[in-house]
């Protein structure tokens, strides 16, 4: 081994450091894909729990093809082992979607989104205890900056009212489930590839959401082609694309840093709302988006 190579290894130049750029790109693209979900939910013409079910169900064919191709490249078959981390990932994501839709029904979209943005807080607090990943100081600083940005982005629309307290609580529970989902996927990535994890955990999520959708009694089938296309986009773009790329990124990035994707998702959601529905996007919202991006930059993993 040459002295220069040995020096690089000592300085922390390992494959995970070198994989940061593609993993970060996957994280950002996945956040944008997930940020488009409110648009497709609005146009889906079905009940909230039904849209959550179709979101994961219609993503399964794409995820299966992706997992098959990825495993074929490694000369192996898809492992249909539903390990504890994969089962937990599916359970936690189902809880995330269930309480997210309950929050939307019981409070404003701004309130629900602001509460859901607390997910990275739980990831940062539990990473060391739950999955043995210490969180560096710059991650906490970046998280604080992101939270400030999220408040500027969404806080102007936040409305505190007694009749909305239950919805705000559902939003808070959403953030806990989403945070636990990050931790479970991060552990699962130690033994499975990203496509495989997303495929298997989605099966678990789909079964749980199907039960909730049927019990809710809402409309299950859209009546127009536009509604069908919206559900297909929700499954293929937002779930297979968004969650799949997130799982891919978690193979190289820590759970604490990857959880900041929810703030980028909030920026994407605000942009799509402005672009498609002409929703307000003023100076405070733009400043909040800039602060979020600054916080993500501060929290980025550092090489020694």
C-alpha positions as CSV (number, residue, x, y, z in Angstrom):
1,X,0.0,0.0,0.0
2,X,1.4,3.4,-1.0
3,X,1.9,6.0,1.7
4,X,-0.6,8.4,0.1
5,X,-3.3,5.6,0.1
6,X,-2.6,4.8,3.7
7,X,-2.9,8.5,4.6
8,X,-6.2,8.7,2.9
9,X,-7.6,5.8,4.8
10,X,-6.3,7.3,8.1
11,X,-8.1,10.5,7.2
12,X,-11.4,8.7,6.7
13,X,-11.5,8.4,2.9
14,X,-13.6,5.3,2.9
15,X,-16.2,4.1,0.4
16,X,-19.1,5.6,2.5
17,X,-17.5,9.0,2.3
18,X,-17.0,8.6,-1.5
19,X,-20.7,7.5,-1.8
20,X,-22.0,10.7,-0.3
21,X,-22.8,12.6,-3.5
22,X,-25.0,9.9,-5.2
23,X,-26.7,9.1,-1.9
24,X,-27.4,12.7,-1.3
25,X,-28.7,13.1,-4.8
26,X,-31.0,10.1,-4.2
27,X,-32.2,11.7,-1.0
28,X,-33.1,15.0,-2.6
29,X,-34.8,13.5,-5.6
30,X,-36.8,11.2,-3.3
31,X,-37.8,14.2,-1.2
32,X,-39.1,16.0,-4.3
33,X,-41.1,12.9,-5.3
34,X,-42.6,12.6,-1.9
35,X,-43.4,16.3,-1.8
36,X,-45.7,15.9,-4.8
37,X,-48.0,13.5,-2.9
38,X,-50.5,16.1,-1.7
39,X,-51.2,17.1,-5.3
40,X,-52.0,13.5,-6.3
41,X,-54.0,12.9,-3.1
42,X,-56.2,15.9,-3.8
43,X,-57.0,14.6,-7.4
44,X,-57.4,10.9,-6.4
45,X,-61.2,11.0,-6.0
46,X,-61.0,8.4,-3.1
47,X,-61.1,8.5,0.6
48,X,-57.9,9.4,2.6
49,X,-57.2,5.9,3.8
50,X,-58.0,4.5,0.3
51,X,-55.4,6.8,-1.3
52,X,-52.9,5.8,1.3
53,X,-53.5,2.1,0.4
54,X,-53.3,2.7,-3.3
55,X,-50.2,4.7,-2.8
56,X,-48.3,1.7,-1.5
57,X,-50.2,-1.0,-3.5
58,X,-49.6,0.5,-6.9
59,X,-45.9,1.0,-6.1
60,X,-45.4,-2.7,-5.6
61,X,-45.0,-3.7,-9.3
62,X,-42.3,-1.0,-9.8
63,X,-40.5,-2.0,-6.6
64,X,-40.6,-5.7,-7.6
65,X,-39.0,-4.9,-11.0
66,X,-36.4,-2.7,-9.3
67,X,-35.6,-5.3,-6.7
68,X,-35.3,-8.1,-9.3
69,X,-32.9,-6.0,-11.5
70,X,-30.8,-5.0,-8.5
71,X,-30.5,-8.5,-7.2
72,X,-29.9,-9.9,-10.7
73,X,-26.9,-7.6,-11.0
74,X,-25.5,-9.2,-7.8
75,X,-26.3,-12.6,-9.2
76,X,-28.8,-13.5,-6.5
77,X,-32.5,-13.8,-6.0
78,X,-34.8,-11.5,-4.0
79,X,-34.7,-12.5,-0.4
80,X,-38.3,-12.9,0.9
81,X,-37.2,-12.9,4.5
82,X,-39.4,-10.5,6.5
83,X,-36.8,-9.7,9.2
84,X,-37.7,-7.7,12.3
85,X,-36.4,-4.4,10.9
86,X,-38.3,-4.9,7.7
87,X,-41.5,-5.7,9.6
88,X,-41.1,-2.7,11.8
89,X,-40.4,-0.5,8.8
90,X,-43.7,-1.6,7.2
91,X,-45.6,-1.1,10.5
92,X,-44.1,2.3,11.2
93,X,-44.8,3.6,7.7
94,X,-48.4,2.4,8.0
95,X,-48.7,4.2,11.3
96,X,-47.1,7.3,9.6
97,X,-49.7,7.3,6.8
98,X,-52.7,6.5,9.0
99,X,-52.0,9.3,11.5
100,X,-51.0,11.7,8.7
101,X,-54.4,11.3,7.1
102,X,-56.1,11.6,10.5
103,X,-54.2,14.8,11.0
104,X,-55.3,16.2,7.6
105,X,-58.9,15.4,8.5
106,X,-58.8,17.0,11.9
107,X,-56.6,20.1,11.4
108,X,-55.2,22.3,8.7
109,X,-52.6,21.1,6.2
110,X,-50.1,23.6,7.6
111,X,-50.6,22.4,11.2
112,X,-50.3,18.8,10.1
113,X,-47.1,19.4,8.1
114,X,-45.5,21.5,10.8
115,X,-46.1,18.7,13.4
116,X,-44.8,16.1,11.0
117,X,-41.6,18.1,10.5
118,X,-40.6,17.1,14.1
119,X,-39.6,13.6,12.8
120,X,-35.9,14.4,12.6
121,X,-36.0,15.4,16.3
122,X,-37.0,11.9,17.3
123,X,-34.4,10.4,15.0
124,X,-31.6,12.5,16.4
125,X,-32.7,11.7,20.0
126,X,-33.0,8.0,19.5
127,X,-30.3,7.2,17.0
128,X,-27.6,6.5,19.7
129,X,-29.8,4.4,21.9
130,X,-31.9,2.5,19.3
131,X,-29.4,1.8,16.5
132,X,-26.0,2.7,17.9
133,X,-25.4,5.7,15.7
134,X,-24.0,8.8,17.5
135,X,-25.2,12.1,16.2
136,X,-22.5,14.8,15.7
137,X,-22.9,18.3,17.0
138,X,-23.2,19.8,13.5
139,X,-26.3,17.6,12.9
140,X,-28.1,19.1,15.9
141,X,-27.1,22.6,14.7
142,X,-28.4,21.9,11.2
143,X,-31.6,20.4,12.7
144,X,-32.2,23.6,14.7
145,X,-31.7,25.7,11.6
146,X,-34.1,23.5,9.6
147,X,-36.7,23.7,12.3
148,X,-36.5,27.5,12.2
149,X,-36.8,27.4,8.4
150,X,-39.8,25.1,8.7
151,X,-41.5,27.5,11.1
152,X,-41.0,30.4,8.6
153,X,-42.2,28.2,5.7
154,X,-45.3,26.9,7.5
155,X,-45.7,29.0,10.6
156,X,-47.6,31.9,9.0
157,X,-50.4,29.5,8.1
158,X,-50.4,27.7,11.5
159,X,-53.7,28.1,13.4
160,X,-54.0,27.1,17.1
161,X,-57.6,26.4,18.0
162,X,-59.2,24.0,20.5
163,X,-61.2,22.1,17.9
164,X,-57.9,21.3,16.0
165,X,-55.9,20.1,19.0
166,X,-56.7,16.4,18.2
167,X,-55.5,16.9,14.7
168,X,-52.3,18.5,15.9
169,X,-51.7,15.6,18.2
170,X,-52.2,13.2,15.3
171,X,-49.6,15.2,13.4
172,X,-47.2,14.8,16.3
173,X,-47.8,11.1,16.4
174,X,-47.1,11.1,12.6
175,X,-43.7,12.5,13.2
176,X,-42.9,9.8,15.8
177,X,-43.9,7.0,13.4
178,X,-41.9,8.6,10.5
179,X,-38.9,9.0,12.8
180,X,-39.1,5.3,13.8
181,X,-39.4,4.4,10.1
182,X,-36.0,6.0,9.4
183,X,-34.4,4.1,12.2
184,X,-35.9,0.7,11.1
185,X,-34.8,1.2,7.5
186,X,-31.3,2.2,8.5
187,X,-30.9,-1.0,10.4
188,X,-32.5,-3.1,7.6
189,X,-30.0,-1.6,5.2
190,X,-27.2,-3.3,7.0
191,X,-28.3,-6.7,5.5
192,X,-30.6,-5.8,2.5
193,X,-30.4,-3.5,-0.5
194,X,-32.7,-0.5,-0.8
195,X,-35.1,-1.9,-3.4
196,X,-35.6,-5.1,-1.4
197,X,-36.3,-3.3,1.8
198,X,-38.8,-1.0,0.2
199,X,-40.5,-3.9,-1.6
200,X,-40.9,-6.1,1.5
201,X,-41.8,-3.4,3.9
202,X,-44.4,-2.1,1.4
203,X,-46.2,-5.5,1.5
204,X,-46.5,-5.1,5.3
205,X,-47.8,-1.5,5.0
206,X,-50.3,-2.4,2.2
207,X,-51.9,-5.2,4.3
208,X,-52.4,-2.9,7.3
209,X,-53.7,0.0,5.1
210,X,-56.1,-2.2,3.2
211,X,-57.8,-3.1,6.5
212,X,-58.1,0.6,7.6
213,X,-59.3,1.6,4.1
214,X,-62.1,-1.0,4.1
215,X,-63.1,-0.2,7.7
216,X,-63.2,3.5,7.0
217,X,-66.0,3.0,4.5
218,X,-64.8,5.7,2.2
219,X,-64.7,5.6,-1.6
220,X,-62.2,3.1,-2.8
221,X,-62.3,3.4,-6.6
222,X,-61.9,6.7,-8.6
223,X,-64.6,7.5,-11.1
224,X,-62.5,9.2,-13.8
225,X,-59.3,8.6,-15.7
226,X,-57.7,11.6,-14.0
227,X,-58.4,10.0,-10.6
228,X,-56.8,6.7,-11.7
229,X,-53.8,8.5,-13.1
230,X,-53.4,10.4,-9.9
231,X,-53.3,7.2,-7.9
232,X,-50.8,5.6,-10.3
233,X,-48.6,8.6,-9.9
234,X,-49.0,8.5,-6.2
235,X,-47.8,4.8,-6.1
236,X,-45.1,4.9,-8.8
237,X,-43.6,8.4,-8.3
238,X,-44.2,9.3,-4.6
239,X,-43.9,5.8,-3.0
240,X,-41.8,3.6,-5.3
241,X,-39.6,6.6,-6.3
242,X,-39.6,8.6,-3.1
243,X,-39.5,5.9,-0.5
244,X,-37.2,3.7,-2.7
245,X,-34.6,6.4,-3.2
246,X,-34.8,7.2,0.5
247,X,-34.0,3.6,1.4
248,X,-31.2,3.6,-1.1
249,X,-29.7,6.7,0.5
250,X,-29.9,5.2,4.0
251,X,-27.3,2.7,2.9
252,X,-24.7,5.4,2.9
253,X,-26.1,8.2,5.0
254,X,-27.0,8.2,8.7
255,X,-30.6,8.1,9.8
256,X,-30.2,11.5,11.5
257,X,-29.0,13.3,8.4
258,X,-31.4,11.4,6.1
259,X,-34.4,12.3,8.2
260,X,-33.8,16.0,7.2
261,X,-35.4,14.9,3.9
262,X,-38.8,15.8,5.4
263,X,-37.8,19.5,5.4
264,X,-36.8,19.3,1.7
265,X,-40.1,17.5,1.2
266,X,-41.9,20.5,2.8
267,X,-40.1,22.9,0.4
268,X,-41.2,20.7,-2.6
269,X,-44.8,20.6,-1.3
270,X,-44.9,24.4,-0.9
271,X,-43.5,24.8,-4.4
272,X,-46.0,22.4,-6.0
273,X,-48.8,24.2,-4.1
274,X,-47.7,27.5,-5.5
275,X,-47.1,26.2,-9.0
276,X,-50.3,24.2,-9.4
277,X,-52.8,25.7,-6.9
278,X,-51.5,29.3,-6.8
279,X,-51.0,29.0,-3.0
280,X,-49.2,31.7,-1.2
281,X,-45.4,31.7,-1.4
282,X,-44.2,35.0,0.0
283,X,-40.9,36.4,1.3
284,X,-41.2,34.6,4.7
285,X,-41.8,31.2,3.0
286,X,-38.8,31.7,0.6
287,X,-36.6,32.7,3.6
288,X,-37.8,29.5,5.4
289,X,-36.8,27.4,2.4
290,X,-33.4,29.0,2.2
291,X,-32.9,28.4,5.9
292,X,-33.9,24.7,5.5
293,X,-31.3,24.2,2.7
294,X,-28.7,26.0,4.9
295,X,-29.5,23.6,7.8
296,X,-29.2,20.6,5.6
297,X,-25.8,21.9,4.4
298,X,-24.6,22.4,8.0
299,X,-25.8,18.9,9.0
300,X,-24.0,17.1,6.1
301,X,-21.7,14.3,7.1
302,X,-18.1,15.4,7.5
303,X,-15.0,13.5,6.5
304,X,-12.0,13.7,8.8
